[in-house]
Amino acid sequence: MNDVQISKNICEYRKRKGLTIKELAQLTGVTSSLLSQIEKGTANPSINTIKQISNALEIPLFNFFIDDSYTENLVVRKDKRKKMVFSEDDNFAYELLTPNLQGDIEFVLMTIPANESSSSEQFSHKGEEVVYVMKGKVDLHMMNTVIELNCGDSVKIPTLSQHKWENRSNEECQVIFAVTPPSF
């Protein structure tokens, strides 16, 4: 998906909520000028900015990256997953395992490369989350606690809990998480 589609989607969701750019700016803490540039496709939003917009519009983050014409099927083939990449080397990624975000739950595969974390700061989102470690081990930083999780472990993260993921090992880690309602 290109930046133009992301810009178009942000504008479309803002208008669906009946918000002006100025109102969205107040909700997100992002300037009206930057929001306008993002919607016009002349500025590229950071992931943190997209998270702020997602939270303000109360929609899953993935919605900005999805071409709605592709969400008709019920089966998601491994090579057709919608993917968001967050590192320059394309290693750190989220892959949507559900065909779309129209239902009551979303499943996402998160791949964290060796010695990397999901973000520099903890963040929260609406939606109850259950996570299963498929491969490797990972630390969950949640509020003031660090929880070490190994392959086969699972954890429940209450809605709006501040958290981030950190892989301190020398091997890639993969986790699957389910969120209800969809909030990513």
N, C-alpha and C positions, 0 to 999 in steps of 0.2 A: 504494500500500500504506500502511496506517495504522500508527501506533505500536504498536497492540495486536498486530498480526500480527508485527511485529519482536520484540516482547517474547515472544510465544508461541514464535516460532522459536528465540530464544536459549535459552529454558527447555527446549524439546524437544531441541536439540542437546546441551545440557549433560547432560541425563538419558541420552541415547543413549551418551554417553561414560562414564556411570556416576559422574559427579562430583557432589559436594554443592556448594552455593553457597560454602561456606567453602573447599573445595578449589579451586574456580575462582577465587576471590578471591586465593588464594596464587599461582596461576599467572599471573594478570593484573596484580596490583598494584592492582586495583580493590577497594574495600571491600566486605565481605559485605553491608552495609546498602544500598549503592548497587545492587549486583547484584540483591538481593531486590526493591528498588523498581522496577528496570528490568523484571524478569520479571513483576511485578504490573501493569505499565503505569502506575505512578504517577510515574516519572521517565523522561526522555528521554535516552538515551545519546548522547554526542558521537561523531563519526566515529572519533576516536582511541580512545575506549573500545571501540567496536565492533571496530576493528582488533585491539586487545589481546585481546578475547574470541575473535575469529576465529583469531588465532595460537595461543592457548592450546588451543582446541578442534580445531585443525588442520583447519579447514574454510574454504572460500572465503568471503570477506566477503559476496558477493552472495547466498549462501544465506539470510541473515537477511532479505532484502528480497523473496524469491520466495514466491509462493503456489504450492505444489506442484501444485495442481489445474490450473494453466495450462501445465505443462511437457510436455504430451503430444505436441505437434506437432513435426515435424522442420524445418518452414520458419518462419523468423522474418521477418514482414512489417515493413517500415520503420516503420509507424505502431503496431506492436504490441511493439516492443522493450521489455525491462525496463530501466528507467532509474533511476539514482541521481544526484541533483542535490546539489552541495556548495556552492552560493553562494546568497546571498539573492535575487539577480536571476535565478536558474534558468539561468545561462549555463554554469557549469562542471559537466560531467556525464560519467558513464560510462554507456554503453549496451551491454547484453549482446547480442552478435551470434549466439551459439549458443543453441539453444532451452532448454538447461538446463545444469547443471553435473555431470551424471551420468557423462559420458565422461572421456576422458583428456586433453582439451584444451579451453581456453576462448578465445573471441575476443571482444574488447571494443573499442568505439570510445570514445576519450576526446576530449572537446572542451574546449580551454582558451581562455578569452576573452583578449583583448588585455591585456597587462601583469598577468597573474595566474600563480600557480603551483599545482601539485597539492596542496601541503601546505607548512606552515611549516618542517617538518623532514624529513630523509631517513628513509625507512623501508625495511624489507626484508620479504620473504615467501618462503615455499617455492615452488619452481617456477621452471623455466627460462623466460625471457621473450624473445620476439623482437618488435621494434616497427618499424612502417613509418609514416613521416610522409606522410599523404595530402594535407594542406593546410597551407600556412604554414611556419613554422620554429619550432623549440623547442630549448631548452637542457636537456640531461640532466645533472643533478648526480649523479654516482655516486662514492661514497666521497670522495676528495679531488680529483676531476677534473670539469671542466665540458666537455661535448661538445656542440658546436653541430650540429644536424641540420636539413637543409633538405628541402623537399618532394621525395619520391622516395627519400630516404635511409632506411636501416634500421640497427638495432643489436641486438645480442644482450646480454642482461643475465643474468649467471650467478645461479643460485639463492642466496638470502639476501644479495645485494648491496644495501647501503644506497643508496637513490636517491630522487630527486624530479624533477619536470618544471617548467620555467619558460618561459613565453612572454613575452619582453621586447619583442615587436613590437607594432604598433598594429592588428594584425589577428588574428582568431581562428585557432587552430591545431587540426588534427585528426590524431590518430594511431590506428592500429589495432594492438593488441597481442594476441599469442597466448601463452598460458601453459600449460605442461604440467608436472606435473598441475595442474588448476584450483586456484587459491589465492587468488583475489580475493575 
